[in-house]
Amino acid sequence: MLIDSHCHLDYFKDEELDAVIARARDAGVGEMVSIGTSLEQSRRILALVEDKPGIWCSIGIHPQHAHEEPVPAVETLVAMTKHPKVIGIGETGLDYFYDTAPPEVQKAGFRAHIRAARTAGVPLAIHARDADDDIAAILREEREEGGAFDFLLHCFSSGRGLAEAAIAMGGYLSFSGILTFPKSTELREIAADVPAERLLVETDSPYLAPVPYRGKRNEPAHVAHTAARLAEVRGLSAEALAELTSANFRRLYPKTVAA
C-alpha cells in the first residue's frame, strides 16, 4: 500500500471527490493526508475527511497566506490537534519565491507552528521555497531553545545542504512528481542518498503531476508514478518502496497507528 503524505483534497469539486478517492484506492493508495493552508480552511478539511476511513488531515497556515491572518496562538493550534483525524501541523515554513507575505511575518508564523507541534507532540509539514538557509537556521534555533520536534520537508525540491541539515536534525523528506521531471537530475541524486528510514512520497495534488501526467491536474492516484521513479532511483522494487515509505509514514505520524 502507498500513502499520499501530502495532498489538497478540498481543492477538488465536491461532486468529484468520491471518484478521486476511488481512483486512488484502485491505484494502491490506501491512505491520504489533506493539508491545511489557513485556519478556516483547516476546519473545513476536518469536516471533509471526518467520515472517510484512511484519510487524515493537518492544520496550519501556509507561508504564502501568513499575512492574511494574525500569527496563530500556539494554544489555538494545539487545541485543533486534539481531534483524532488531525495528525500533524502545517503546512508552514517559508516561501521567498512569491512576494506575498513579508519574510518576518512568515518567520513568526513558522516559529509558532514549530512550538505548537512540539507542545502537541505531532509532526510538522514544512514548505520550503527559495529559503533554505533561513529554514535550516530556524529549525536549529528552535531545537536548541525548546527541544526536539518531528518534521517533514514536504515536496522536497531544495538543495543538498537543506536535505543534509534536516536529516541531521531527525527530519524526513517527502518527494513529489518533481522527482520524475527530466531536468530533476540533482533532485534524484539527493533522493538516492537520503537514509531509507527518512523517505516519504506525496502528490501535492492537484499540483505537480508526475510524468506521464505532467501539465495535467494531479491527484492522489498519481503518487504511484512518483513512487515508481523513487524505487528506480533507490534500486528497489515498487513493492519494497511502498512498504518502506508506508512504514516511515507510520513512524512519523503515530496517531495513524493508534486510530
Phi, psi and omega in degrees: 000137173262155176233126174275104189280356182199110176212175182232080185295333181286353176277351175269155179293145181305320185286347181252354188297318180300320179291322177299315180294320179297319178295324177297314179300317180296332180274002179090014178265102188277334183218159182213153175239119178265132197257142177277141177234351171206164183291320177297314179295325178299320178293323178293321179298317180301317177296325182292320187263353190304323183256018183249109180300139176077008178240124186244179177211165172234167181229140179167181181240118179298143182301331178290343179253009187297335182273354187272347177210162182298156173304125186292144174290139178306318182297325179295313180295316180300316181299324181290338180279355182292336180291137183298338179278343180272108187255355181198176178243139180128169024264144178231186179130210182223139177222105179261001179289316179263138180270073180248272180281137177301142182308320182293327176292317177300316181297318179297317178295318179301314181295322178297318179295319178300314183293326177292318179298318178297315181295317183281342182073031176238157182283164184248130173263119189249131174262123181230118177217119180055035183214032187304312185296317181290323176301309182299319182296316181293319178301315179296313182299316182292324176295317182292324184275324187238351181107172186290157175206154180273141179207160180228128170275104186278154178047053189297125177213019181272189182274171181299327181300315179291323178301312182292323178296317180297315180297320179298333179266008178089012183279167178246157176237134177245134183252140183248194179299341177304329181301333184271352184291142184305324184273006184270040182300313181297321179296320178294326177295321176295314181299328179291334186260350180294134176307138187305325185281004181243013185262136169224169177232157183202172172251326194057027181296147016270021181258165166057049178300137180284163168300131017261016182255011184305135182092349178255173178291135179273159175204162187305329179303330186283355176298338178299327180286321175296318180297321179296320179291320177295321177300318178298316180299323184270353182072036181243161170284160177300322181294317180294321179294319178297317180296317181297308185291328177291321177296320178296320178300315180298322180292320181286324183244076186295340179296336179285342177279319184285341185294000000 
